[in-house]
Amino acid sequence: MTFSFELAASGTPLEGAELVIDEPRGRLHCRSCGQHVGRSDLLLLCECGSADVEVTSGRELALVSVEVT
Ligand SMILES: [Zn+2]
């Protein structure tokens, strides 16, 4: 991720920028309504009230911001 970013940013104003990556807590996929919802700390519960959910992207990395130094 970082390596490919450096390649992509090379020669652009983003060169030398600092990548800020946050690892989200994950998301839930509700088997009842098919909705994807954000995961809260304690509750594994869909907005529709169903507890029949699965965590789908807990290891996914999200690019939050790029700080140009
Ligand atoms: Zn649901």
N, CA, C, O and the ligand as a Tripos MOL2 file, in Angstrom:
@<TRIPOS>MOLECULE
protein
  277   275    70     0     0
PROTEIN
NO_CHARGES

@<TRIPOS>ATOM
      1 N           0.8450   -1.2060    0.0000 N.3       1 MET1
      2 CA          0.0000    0.0000    0.0000 C.3       1 MET1
      3 C           0.8660    1.2360    0.0000 C.2       1 MET1
      4 O           0.7410    2.0900   -0.8770 O.2       1 MET1
      5 N           1.7510    1.3350    0.9890 N.am      2 THR2
      6 CA          2.6160    2.5070    1.0690 C.3       2 THR2
      7 C           3.5480    2.5730   -0.1240 C.2       2 THR2
      8 O           3.7850    3.6470   -0.6760 O.2       2 THR2
      9 N           4.0760    1.4270   -0.5200 N.am      3 PHE3
     10 CA          4.9980    1.3940   -1.6330 C.3       3 PHE3
     11 C           4.3120    1.8440   -2.9120 C.2       3 PHE3
     12 O           4.8640    2.6490   -3.6630 O.2       3 PHE3
     13 N           3.1090    1.3300   -3.1680 N.am      4 SER4
     14 CA          2.4050    1.6930   -4.3920 C.3       4 SER4
     15 C           2.0070    3.1600   -4.3610 C.2       4 SER4
     16 O           1.9470    3.8180   -5.3990 O.2       4 SER4
     17 N           1.7380    3.6650   -3.1710 N.am      5 PHE5
     18 CA          1.4070    5.0860   -3.0780 C.3       5 PHE5
     19 C           2.6050    5.9380   -3.4560 C.2       5 PHE5
     20 O           2.4710    6.9360   -4.1630 O.2       5 PHE5
     21 N           3.7720    5.5400   -2.9810 N.am      6 GLU6
     22 CA          4.9730    6.3040   -3.2980 C.3       6 GLU6
     23 C           5.2290    6.2980   -4.7900 C.2       6 GLU6
     24 O           5.6640    7.3010   -5.3560 O.2       6 GLU6
     25 N           4.9630    5.1810   -5.4210 N.am      7 LEU7
     26 CA          5.1010    5.1080   -6.8680 C.3       7 LEU7
     27 C           4.1160    6.0500   -7.5480 C.2       7 LEU7
     28 O           4.4760    6.7860   -8.4670 O.2       7 LEU7
     29 N           2.8790    6.0190   -7.0890 N.am      8 ALA8
     30 CA          1.8340    6.8210   -7.7100 C.3       8 ALA8
     31 C           2.0640    8.3080   -7.4650 C.2       8 ALA8
     32 O           1.7170    9.1410   -8.3030 O.2       8 ALA8
     33 N           2.6480    8.6390   -6.3190 N.am      9 ALA9
     34 CA          2.8040   10.0360   -5.9550 C.3       9 ALA9
     35 C           4.1110   10.6140   -6.4820 C.2       9 ALA9
     36 O           4.3160   11.8270   -6.4400 O.2       9 ALA9
     37 N           4.9920    9.7550   -6.9760 N.am     10 SER10
     38 CA          6.2930   10.2180   -7.4290 C.3      10 SER10
     39 C           6.1390   11.2210   -8.5640 C.2      10 SER10
     40 O           5.4550   10.9540   -9.5510 O.2      10 SER10
     41 N           6.7760   12.3700   -8.4160 N.am     11 GLY11
     42 CA          6.7230   13.3880   -9.4560 C.3      11 GLY11
     43 C           5.4920   14.2630   -9.3900 C.2      11 GLY11
     44 O           5.3100   15.1320  -10.2440 O.2      11 GLY11
     45 N           4.6470   14.0580   -8.4040 N.am     12 THR12
     46 CA          3.4580   14.8710   -8.2380 C.3      12 THR12
     47 C           3.6050   15.7070   -6.9700 C.2      12 THR12
     48 O           4.5070   15.4600   -6.1700 O.2      12 THR12
     49 N           2.7430   16.6770   -6.7810 N.am     13 PRO13
     50 CA          2.7910   17.4620   -5.5300 C.3      13 PRO13
     51 C           2.6070   16.5980   -4.2850 C.2      13 PRO13
     52 O           2.9130   17.0350   -3.1760 O.2      13 PRO13
     53 N           2.1220   15.4090   -4.4590 N.am     14 LEU14
     54 CA          1.9100   14.5290   -3.3130 C.3      14 LEU14
     55 C           3.1870   13.7950   -2.9150 C.2      14 LEU14
     56 O           3.2220   13.0870   -1.9080 O.2      14 LEU14
     57 N           4.2310   13.9750   -3.7160 N.am     15 GLU15
     58 CA          5.4770   13.2960   -3.3940 C.3      15 GLU15
     59 C           5.9900   13.7900   -2.0420 C.2      15 GLU15
     60 O           6.0650   14.9970   -1.8100 O.2      15 GLU15
     61 N           6.3290   12.8960   -1.1820 N.am     16 GLY16
     62 CA          6.7850   13.2590    0.1470 C.3      16 GLY16
     63 C           5.6650   13.4330    1.1410 C.2      16 GLY16
     64 O           5.9020   13.7000    2.3190 O.2      16 GLY16
     65 N           4.4510   13.2830    0.6710 N.am     17 ALA17
     66 CA          3.3220   13.4140    1.5820 C.3      17 ALA17
     67 C           3.2600   12.2200    2.5090 C.2      17 ALA17
     68 O           3.7560   11.1360    2.2030 O.2      17 ALA17
     69 N           2.6470   12.4490    3.6300 N.am     18 GLU18
     70 CA          2.5230   11.3740    4.6040 C.3      18 GLU18
     71 C           1.1550   10.7230    4.4900 C.2      18 GLU18
     72 O           0.1160   11.3820    4.5260 O.2      18 GLU18
     73 N           1.1970    9.4310    4.3540 N.am     19 LEU19
     74 CA         -0.0580    8.6910    4.2650 C.3      19 LEU19
     75 C          -0.6100    8.4320    5.6560 C.2      19 LEU19
     76 O           0.0920    7.9140    6.5250 O.2      19 LEU19
     77 N          -1.8330    8.7830    5.8570 N.am     20 VAL20
     78 CA         -2.4800    8.4940    7.1310 C.3      20 VAL20
     79 C          -3.5370    7.4270    6.8930 C.2      20 VAL20
     80 O          -4.5430    7.6530    6.2220 O.2      20 VAL20
     81 N          -3.2800    6.2770    7.4550 N.am     21 ILE21
     82 CA         -4.1790    5.1590    7.2360 C.3      21 ILE21
     83 C          -4.7910    4.7310    8.5580 C.2      21 ILE21
     84 O          -4.1000    4.5220    9.5550 O.2      21 ILE21
     85 N          -6.0800    4.6110    8.5310 N.am     22 ASP22
     86 CA         -6.7780    4.1770    9.7300 C.3      22 ASP22
     87 C          -7.3990    2.8240    9.4710 C.2      22 ASP22
     88 O          -7.9330    2.5680    8.3910 O.2      22 ASP22
     89 N          -7.3280    1.9700   10.4550 N.am     23 GLU23
     90 CA         -7.9610    0.6690   10.3180 C.3      23 GLU23
     91 C          -9.3170    0.7120   10.9950 C.2      23 GLU23
     92 O          -9.4060    0.7800   12.2200 O.2      23 GLU23
     93 N         -10.3450    0.6740   10.2160 N.am     24 PRO24
     94 CA        -11.6890    0.7580   10.8000 C.3      24 PRO24
     95 C         -12.0100   -0.4830   11.6020 C.2      24 PRO24
     96 O         -11.3770   -1.5260   11.4410 O.2      24 PRO24
     97 N         -12.9830   -0.3620   12.4520 N.am     25 ARG25
     98 CA        -13.3720   -1.4900   13.2880 C.3      25 ARG25
     99 C         -14.0330   -2.5890   12.4730 C.2      25 ARG25
    100 O         -14.1280   -3.7350   12.9120 O.2      25 ARG25
    101 N         -14.4760   -2.2320   11.3090 N.am     26 GLY26
    102 CA        -15.1240   -3.2330   10.4860 C.3      26 GLY26
    103 C         -16.5640   -2.8650   10.1750 C.2      26 GLY26
    104 O         -17.1220   -1.9160   10.7270 O.2      26 GLY26
    105 N         -17.1370   -3.6310    9.2920 N.am     27 ARG27
    106 CA        -18.5220   -3.3800    8.9330 C.3      27 ARG27
    107 C         -19.3080   -4.6660    9.0580 C.2      27 ARG27
    108 O         -18.7630   -5.7690    9.0360 O.2      27 ARG27
    109 N         -20.5720   -4.4870    9.1870 N.am     28 LEU28
    110 CA        -21.4420   -5.6460    9.3170 C.3      28 LEU28
    111 C         -22.2890   -5.8060    8.0630 C.2      28 LEU28
    112 O         -22.7680   -4.8360    7.4750 O.2      28 LEU28
    113 N         -22.4530   -7.0430    7.6830 N.am     29 HIS29
    114 CA        -23.4130   -7.3390    6.6320 C.3      29 HIS29
    115 C         -24.5810   -8.0640    7.2670 C.2      29 HIS29
    116 O         -24.4230   -9.1330    7.8570 O.2      29 HIS29
    117 N         -25.7400   -7.4750    7.1390 N.am     30 CYS30
    118 CA        -26.9330   -8.0490    7.7440 C.3      30 CYS30
    119 C         -27.5280   -9.0990    6.8200 C.2      30 CYS30
    120 O         -27.8310   -8.8260    5.6590 O.2      30 CYS30
    121 N         -27.6920  -10.3080    7.3550 N.am     31 ARG31
    122 CA        -28.2620  -11.3670    6.5310 C.3      31 ARG31
    123 C         -29.7730  -11.2210    6.4030 C.2      31 ARG31
    124 O         -30.3890  -11.8280    5.5270 O.2      31 ARG31
    125 N         -30.3620  -10.4220    7.2710 N.am     32 SER32
    126 CA        -31.8180  -10.2890    7.2450 C.3      32 SER32
    127 C         -32.2720   -9.3110    6.1830 C.2      32 SER32
    128 O         -33.1920   -9.5930    5.4160 O.2      32 SER32
    129 N         -31.6150   -8.1480    6.1420 N.am     33 CYS33
    130 CA        -32.0720   -7.1260    5.2010 C.3      33 CYS33
    131 C         -31.0390   -6.8400    4.1210 C.2      33 CYS33
    132 O         -31.3160   -6.0830    3.1910 O.2      33 CYS33
    133 N         -29.8470   -7.4350    4.2290 N.am     34 GLY34
    134 CA        -28.8400   -7.2550    3.1960 C.3      34 GLY34
    135 C         -28.0800   -5.9530    3.3040 C.2      34 GLY34
    136 O         -27.2560   -5.6380    2.4460 O.2      34 GLY34
    137 N         -28.3450   -5.2080    4.3310 N.am     35 GLN35
    138 CA        -27.7380   -3.9080    4.5060 C.3      35 GLN35
    139 C         -26.3090   -4.0310    5.0590 C.2      35 GLN35
    140 O         -26.0020   -4.9340    5.8370 O.2      35 GLN35
    141 N         -25.4630   -3.1140    4.6410 N.am     36 HIS36
    142 CA        -24.1390   -3.0230    5.2340 C.3      36 HIS36
    143 C         -24.1130   -1.8270    6.1730 C.2      36 HIS36
    144 O         -24.3940   -0.6990    5.7690 O.2      36 HIS36
    145 N         -23.7780   -2.0820    7.4100 N.am     37 VAL37
    146 CA        -23.8040   -1.0110    8.4050 C.3      37 VAL37
    147 C         -22.4720   -0.9680    9.1330 C.2      37 VAL37
    148 O         -21.7420   -1.9580    9.1810 O.2      37 VAL37
    149 N         -22.1680    0.1810    9.6930 N.am     38 GLY38
    150 CA        -20.9680    0.3180   10.4880 C.3      38 GLY38
    151 C         -21.0940   -0.4740   11.7720 C.2      38 GLY38
    152 O         -22.1870   -0.6490   12.3120 O.2      38 GLY38
    153 N         -19.9570   -0.9490   12.2520 N.am     39 ARG39
    154 CA        -19.9780   -1.7620   13.4660 C.3      39 ARG39
    155 C         -19.7180   -0.8900   14.6730 C.2      39 ARG39
    156 O         -18.7710   -0.1040   14.6900 O.2      39 ARG39
    157 N         -20.5420   -1.0280   15.6610 N.am     40 SER40
    158 CA        -20.2930   -0.3110   16.8960 C.3      40 SER40
    159 C         -19.3840   -1.1370   17.7880 C.2      40 SER40
    160 O         -19.0390   -2.2670   17.4430 O.2      40 SER40
    161 N         -18.9960   -0.5970   18.9160 N.am     41 ASP41
    162 CA        -18.0310   -1.2710   19.7610 C.3      41 ASP41
    163 C         -18.5430   -2.5850   20.3310 C.2      41 ASP41
    164 O         -17.8520   -3.6040   20.3120 O.2      41 ASP41
    165 N         -19.7360   -2.5400   20.8240 N.am     42 LEU42
    166 CA        -20.2340   -3.6980   21.5570 C.3      42 LEU42
    167 C         -21.3460   -4.4400   20.8400 C.2      42 LEU42
    168 O         -21.4250   -5.6670   20.8970 O.2      42 LEU42
    169 N         -22.1920   -3.7020   20.1740 N.am     43 LEU43
    170 CA        -23.3710   -4.3290   19.6110 C.3      43 LEU43
    171 C         -23.1070   -4.8660   18.2160 C.2      43 LEU43
    172 O         -22.6750   -4.1310   17.3280 O.2      43 LEU43
    173 N         -23.3650   -6.1360   18.0330 N.am     44 LEU44
    174 CA        -23.3450   -6.7030   16.6890 C.3      44 LEU44
    175 C         -24.7890   -6.7970   16.2400 C.2      44 LEU44
    176 O         -25.4230   -7.8520   16.2640 O.2      44 LEU44
    177 N         -25.2730   -5.6370   15.8310 N.am     45 LEU45
    178 CA        -26.6990   -5.5260   15.5570 C.3      45 LEU45
    179 C         -26.8970   -4.6240   14.3470 C.2      45 LEU45
    180 O         -26.2700   -3.5710   14.2260 O.2      45 LEU45
    181 N         -27.7650   -5.0510   13.4730 N.am     46 CYS46
    182 CA        -28.0830   -4.2240   12.3150 C.3      46 CYS46
    183 C         -29.0480   -3.1120   12.7290 C.2      46 CYS46
    184 O         -29.7170   -3.1780   13.7600 O.2      46 CYS46
    185 N         -29.0840   -2.0910   11.8740 N.am     47 GLU47
    186 CA        -30.0150   -0.9970   12.1350 C.3      47 GLU47
    187 C         -31.4660   -1.4760   12.1070 C.2      47 GLU47
    188 O         -32.3420   -0.8620   12.7170 O.2      47 GLU47
    189 N         -31.7110   -2.5680   11.4010 N.am     48 CYS48
    190 CA        -33.0840   -3.0630   11.3150 C.3      48 CYS48
    191 C         -33.4570   -3.8610   12.5600 C.2      48 CYS48
    192 O         -34.6020   -4.2850   12.7140 O.2      48 CYS48
    193 N         -32.4780   -4.0640   13.4510 N.am     49 GLY49
    194 CA        -32.7780   -4.7660   14.6850 C.3      49 GLY49
    195 C         -32.3510   -6.2190   14.6660 C.2      49 GLY49
    196 O         -32.4080   -6.8970   15.6920 O.2      49 GLY49
    197 N         -31.9240   -6.7040   13.5130 N.am     50 SER50
    198 CA        -31.5300   -8.1050   13.4270 C.3      50 SER50
    199 C         -30.1220   -8.3130   13.9760 C.2      50 SER50
    200 O         -29.2350   -7.4850   13.7700 O.2      50 SER50
    201 N         -29.9340   -9.4130   14.6660 N.am     51 ALA51
    202 CA        -28.6090   -9.7620   15.1630 C.3      51 ALA51
    203 C         -27.9440  -10.7830   14.2440 C.2      51 ALA51
    204 O         -26.8590  -11.2790   14.5490 O.2      51 ALA51
    205 N         -28.5850  -11.0940   13.1310 N.am     52 ASP52
    206 CA        -28.0350  -12.0690   12.1930 C.3      52 ASP52
    207 C         -27.1040  -11.3490   11.2220 C.2      52 ASP52
    208 O         -27.4330  -11.1190   10.0590 O.2      52 ASP52
    209 N         -25.9290  -11.0040   11.7470 N.am     53 VAL53
    210 CA        -25.0030  -10.2020   10.9620 C.3      53 VAL53
    211 C         -23.6330  -10.8650   10.9320 C.2      53 VAL53
    212 O         -23.3060  -11.6920   11.7830 O.2      53 VAL53
    213 N         -22.8500  -10.4900    9.9460 N.am     54 GLU54
    214 CA        -21.4830  -10.9810    9.8670 C.3      54 GLU54
    215 C         -20.5390   -9.8030    9.6490 C.2      54 GLU54
    216 O         -20.8880   -8.8390    8.9680 O.2      54 GLU54
    217 N         -19.3480   -9.8850   10.2270 N.am     55 VAL55
    218 CA        -18.3460   -8.8440   10.0200 C.3      55 VAL55
    219 C         -17.6830   -9.0850    8.6810 C.2      55 VAL55
    220 O         -17.1830  -10.1780    8.4150 O.2      55 VAL55
    221 N         -17.6780   -8.0710    7.8410 N.am     56 THR56
    222 CA        -17.2310   -8.2950    6.4750 C.3      56 THR56
    223 C         -15.8720   -7.6960    6.1680 C.2      56 THR56
    224 O         -15.1820   -8.2050    5.2850 O.2      56 THR56
    225 N         -15.4590   -6.6540    6.8430 N.am     57 SER57
    226 CA        -14.2380   -5.9820    6.3910 C.3      57 SER57
    227 C         -13.4110   -5.4540    7.5480 C.2      57 SER57
    228 O         -12.9180   -4.3270    7.5010 O.2      57 SER57
    229 N         -13.2580   -6.2600    8.5840 N.am     58 GLY58
    230 CA        -12.5240   -5.7870    9.7460 C.3      58 GLY58
    231 C         -11.0550   -5.5450    9.4780 C.2      58 GLY58
    232 O         -10.4210   -4.7470   10.1700 O.2      58 GLY58
    233 N         -10.5000   -6.2270    8.4760 N.am     59 ARG59
    234 CA         -9.0710   -6.0790    8.2090 C.3      59 ARG59
    235 C          -8.7970   -5.0980    7.0850 C.2      59 ARG59
    236 O          -7.6470   -4.8700    6.7090 O.2      59 ARG59
    237 N          -9.8320   -4.5380    6.5710 N.am     60 GLU60
    238 CA         -9.6830   -3.6240    5.4500 C.3      60 GLU60
    239 C          -9.0530   -2.3110    5.8900 C.2      60 GLU60
    240 O          -9.3670   -1.7780    6.9540 O.2      60 GLU60
    241 N          -8.1740   -1.8100    5.0650 N.am     61 LEU61
    242 CA         -7.5560   -0.5280    5.3830 C.3      61 LEU61
    243 C          -8.2670    0.5870    4.6350 C.2      61 LEU61
    244 O          -8.6360    0.4410    3.4700 O.2      61 LEU61
    245 N          -8.4470    1.6760    5.3110 N.am     62 ALA62
    246 CA         -9.0930    2.8190    4.6860 C.3      62 ALA62
    247 C          -8.1410    3.9950    4.6670 C.2      62 ALA62
    248 O          -7.4940    4.3150    5.6650 O.2      62 ALA62
    249 N          -8.0710    4.6180    3.5330 N.am     63 LEU63
    250 CA         -7.2510    5.8260    3.4240 C.3      63 LEU63
    251 C          -8.0480    7.0030    3.9560 C.2      63 LEU63
    252 O          -9.0660    7.3910    3.3820 O.2      63 LEU63
    253 N          -7.5790    7.5610    5.0490 N.am     64 VAL64
    254 CA         -8.3360    8.5960    5.7190 C.3      64 VAL64
    255 C          -7.9440    9.9760    5.2000 C.2      64 VAL64
    256 O          -8.8010   10.7880    4.8520 O.2      64 VAL64
    257 N          -6.6540   10.2260    5.1540 N.am     65 SER65
    258 CA         -6.2380   11.5400    4.6990 C.3      65 SER65
    259 C          -4.8000   11.4850    4.2170 C.2      65 SER65
    260 O          -4.0640   10.5550    4.5480 O.2      65 SER65
    261 N          -4.4090   12.4510    3.4600 N.am     66 VAL66
    262 CA         -3.0240   12.5750    3.0170 C.3      66 VAL66
    263 C          -2.5090   13.9290    3.4750 C.2      66 VAL66
    264 O          -3.0320   14.9730    3.0850 O.2      66 VAL66
    265 N          -1.4950   13.8970    4.2920 N.am     67 GLU67
    266 CA         -0.9370   15.1390    4.7930 C.3      67 GLU67
    267 C           0.2760   15.5200    3.9580 C.2      67 GLU67
    268 O           1.2800   14.8080    3.9410 O.2      67 GLU67
    269 N           0.1760   16.6400    3.2710 N.am     68 VAL68
    270 CA          1.2780   17.1160    2.4620 C.3      68 VAL68
    271 C           2.1990   17.9510    3.3380 C.2      68 VAL68
    272 O           1.7920   18.9580    3.9180 O.2      68 VAL68
    273 N           3.4310   17.5160    3.4190 N.am     69 THR69
    274 CA          4.3660   18.2250    4.2950 C.3      69 THR69
    275 C           5.1940   19.2390    3.5120 C.2      69 THR69
    276 O           6.0350   19.9280    4.0910 O.2      69 THR69
    277 ZN        -30.6650   -5.5380    8.7980 Zn       70 ZN70
@<TRIPOS>BOND
     1     1     2 1
     2     2     3 1
     3     3     4 2
     4     3     5 am
     5     5     6 1
     6     6     7 1
     7     7     8 2
     8     7     9 am
     9     9    10 1
    10    10    11 1
    11    11    12 2
    12    11    13 am
    13    13    14 1
    14    14    15 1
    15    15    16 2
    16    15    17 am
    17    17    18 1
    18    18    19 1
    19    19    20 2
    20    19    21 am
    21    21    22 1
    22    22    23 1
    23    23    24 2
    24    23    25 am
    25    25    26 1
    26    26    27 1
    27    27    28 2
    28    27    29 am
    29    29    30 1
    30    30    31 1
    31    31    32 2
    32    31    33 am
    33    33    34 1
    34    34    35 1
    35    35    36 2
    36    35    37 am
    37    37    38 1
    38    38    39 1
    39    39    40 2
    40    39    41 am
    41    41    42 1
    42    42    43 1
    43    43    44 2
    44    43    45 am
    45    45    46 1
    46    46    47 1
    47    47    48 2
    48    47    49 am
    49    49    50 1
    50    50    51 1
    51    51    52 2
    52    51    53 am
    53    53    54 1
    54    54    55 1
    55    55    56 2
    56    55    57 am
    57    57    58 1
    58    58    59 1
    59    59    60 2
    60    59    61 am
    61    61    62 1
    62    62    63 1
    63    63    64 2
    64    63    65 am
    65    65    66 1
    66    66    67 1
    67    67    68 2
    68    67    69 am
    69    69    70 1
    70    70    71 1
    71    71    72 2
    72    71    73 am
    73    73    74 1
    74    74    75 1
    75    75    76 2
    76    75    77 am
    77    77    78 1
    78    78    79 1
    79    79    80 2
    80    79    81 am
    81    81    82 1
    82    82    83 1
    83    83    84 2
    84    83    85 am
    85    85    86 1
    86    86    87 1
    87    87    88 2
    88    87    89 am
    89    89    90 1
    90    90    91 1
    91    91    92 2
    92    91    93 am
    93    93    94 1
    94    94    95 1
    95    95    96 2
    96    95    97 am
    97    97    98 1
    98    98    99 1
    99    99   100 2
   100    99   101 am
   101   101   102 1
   102   102   103 1
   103   103   104 2
   104   103   105 am
   105   105   106 1
   106   106   107 1
   107   107   108 2
   108   107   109 am
   109   109   110 1
   110   110   111 1
   111   111   112 2
   112   111   113 am
   113   113   114 1
   114   114   115 1
   115   115   116 2
   116   115   117 am
   117   117   118 1
   118   118   119 1
   119   119   120 2
   120   119   121 am
   121   121   122 1
   122   122   123 1
   123   123   124 2
   124   123   125 am
   125   125   126 1
   126   126   127 1
   127   127   128 2
   128   127   129 am
   129   129   130 1
   130   130   131 1
   131   131   132 2
   132   131   133 am
   133   133   134 1
   134   134   135 1
   135   135   136 2
   136   135   137 am
   137   137   138 1
   138   138   139 1
   139   139   140 2
   140   139   141 am
   141   141   142 1
   142   142   143 1
   143   143   144 2
   144   143   145 am
   145   145   146 1
   146   146   147 1
   147   147   148 2
   148   147   149 am
   149   149   150 1
   150   150   151 1
   151   151   152 2
   152   151   153 am
   153   153   154 1
   154   154   155 1
   155   155   156 2
   156   155   157 am
   157   157   158 1
   158   158   159 1
   159   159   160 2
   160   159   161 am
   161   161   162 1
   162   162   163 1
   163   163   164 2
   164   163   165 am
   165   165   166 1
   166   166   167 1
   167   167   168 2
   168   167   169 am
   169   169   170 1
   170   170   171 1
   171   171   172 2
   172   171   173 am
   173   173   174 1
   174   174   175 1
   175   175   176 2
   176   175   177 am
   177   177   178 1
   178   178   179 1
   179   179   180 2
   180   179   181 am
   181   181   182 1
   182   182   183 1
   183   183   184 2
   184   183   185 am
   185   185   186 1
   186   186   187 1
   187   187   188 2
   188   187   189 am
   189   189   190 1
   190   190   191 1
   191   191   192 2
   192   191   193 am
   193   193   194 1
   194   194   195 1
   195   195   196 2
   196   195   197 am
   197   197   198 1
   198   198   199 1
   199   199   200 2
   200   199   201 am
   201   201   202 1
   202   202   203 1
   203   203   204 2
   204   203   205 am
   205   205   206 1
   206   206   207 1
   207   207   208 2
   208   207   209 am
   209   209   210 1
   210   210   211 1
   211   211   212 2
   212   211   213 am
   213   213   214 1
   214   214   215 1
   215   215   216 2
   216   215   217 am
   217   217   218 1
   218   218   219 1
   219   219   220 2
   220   219   221 am
   221   221   222 1
   222   222   223 1
   223   223   224 2
   224   223   225 am
   225   225   226 1
   226   226   227 1
   227   227   228 2
   228   227   229 am
   229   229   230 1
   230   230   231 1
   231   231   232 2
   232   231   233 am
   233   233   234 1
   234   234   235 1
   235   235   236 2
   236   235   237 am
   237   237   238 1
   238   238   239 1
   239   239   240 2
   240   239   241 am
   241   241   242 1
   242   242   243 1
   243   243   244 2
   244   243   245 am
   245   245   246 1
   246   246   247 1
   247   247   248 2
   248   247   249 am
   249   249   250 1
   250   250   251 1
   251   251   252 2
   252   251   253 am
   253   253   254 1
   254   254   255 1
   255   255   256 2
   256   255   257 am
   257   257   258 1
   258   258   259 1
   259   259   260 2
   260   259   261 am
   261   261   262 1
   262   262   263 1
   263   263   264 2
   264   263   265 am
   265   265   266 1
   266   266   267 1
   267   267   268 2
   268   267   269 am
   269   269   270 1
   270   270   271 1
   271   271   272 2
   272   271   273 am
   273   273   274 1
   274   274   275 1
   275   275   276 2
@<TRIPOS>SUBSTRUCTURE
     1 MET1         2 RESIDUE 1 A MET
     2 THR2         6 RESIDUE 1 A THR
     3 PHE3        10 RESIDUE 1 A PHE
     4 SER4        14 RESIDUE 1 A SER
     5 PHE5        18 RESIDUE 1 A PHE
     6 GLU6        22 RESIDUE 1 A GLU
     7 LEU7        26 RESIDUE 1 A LEU
     8 ALA8        30 RESIDUE 1 A ALA
     9 ALA9        34 RESIDUE 1 A ALA
    10 SER10       38 RESIDUE 1 A SER
    11 GLY11       42 RESIDUE 1 A GLY
    12 THR12       46 RESIDUE 1 A THR
    13 PRO13       50 RESIDUE 1 A PRO
    14 LEU14       54 RESIDUE 1 A LEU
    15 GLU15       58 RESIDUE 1 A GLU
    16 GLY16       62 RESIDUE 1 A GLY
    17 ALA17       66 RESIDUE 1 A ALA
    18 GLU18       70 RESIDUE 1 A GLU
    19 LEU19       74 RESIDUE 1 A LEU
    20 VAL20       78 RESIDUE 1 A VAL
    21 ILE21       82 RESIDUE 1 A ILE
    22 ASP22       86 RESIDUE 1 A ASP
    23 GLU23       90 RESIDUE 1 A GLU
    24 PRO24       94 RESIDUE 1 A PRO
    25 ARG25       98 RESIDUE 1 A ARG
    26 GLY26      102 RESIDUE 1 A GLY
    27 ARG27      106 RESIDUE 1 A ARG
    28 LEU28      110 RESIDUE 1 A LEU
    29 HIS29      114 RESIDUE 1 A HIS
    30 CYS30      118 RESIDUE 1 A CYS
    31 ARG31      122 RESIDUE 1 A ARG
    32 SER32      126 RESIDUE 1 A SER
    33 CYS33      130 RESIDUE 1 A CYS
    34 GLY34      134 RESIDUE 1 A GLY
    35 GLN35      138 RESIDUE 1 A GLN
    36 HIS36      142 RESIDUE 1 A HIS
    37 VAL37      146 RESIDUE 1 A VAL
    38 GLY38      150 RESIDUE 1 A GLY
    39 ARG39      154 RESIDUE 1 A ARG
    40 SER40      158 RESIDUE 1 A SER
    41 ASP41      162 RESIDUE 1 A ASP
    42 LEU42      166 RESIDUE 1 A LEU
    43 LEU43      170 RESIDUE 1 A LEU
    44 LEU44      174 RESIDUE 1 A LEU
    45 LEU45      178 RESIDUE 1 A LEU
    46 CYS46      182 RESIDUE 1 A CYS
    47 GLU47      186 RESIDUE 1 A GLU
    48 CYS48      190 RESIDUE 1 A CYS
    49 GLY49      194 RESIDUE 1 A GLY
    50 SER50      198 RESIDUE 1 A SER
    51 ALA51      202 RESIDUE 1 A ALA
    52 ASP52      206 RESIDUE 1 A ASP
    53 VAL53      210 RESIDUE 1 A VAL
    54 GLU54      214 RESIDUE 1 A GLU
    55 VAL55      218 RESIDUE 1 A VAL
    56 THR56      222 RESIDUE 1 A THR
    57 SER57      226 RESIDUE 1 A SER
    58 GLY58      230 RESIDUE 1 A GLY
    59 ARG59      234 RESIDUE 1 A ARG
    60 GLU60      238 RESIDUE 1 A GLU
    61 LEU61      242 RESIDUE 1 A LEU
    62 ALA62      246 RESIDUE 1 A ALA
    63 LEU63      250 RESIDUE 1 A LEU
    64 VAL64      254 RESIDUE 1 A VAL
    65 SER65      258 RESIDUE 1 A SER
    66 VAL66      262 RESIDUE 1 A VAL
    67 GLU67      266 RESIDUE 1 A GLU
    68 VAL68      270 RESIDUE 1 A VAL
    69 THR69      274 RESIDUE 1 A THR
    70 ZN70       277 GROUP 0 **** ****
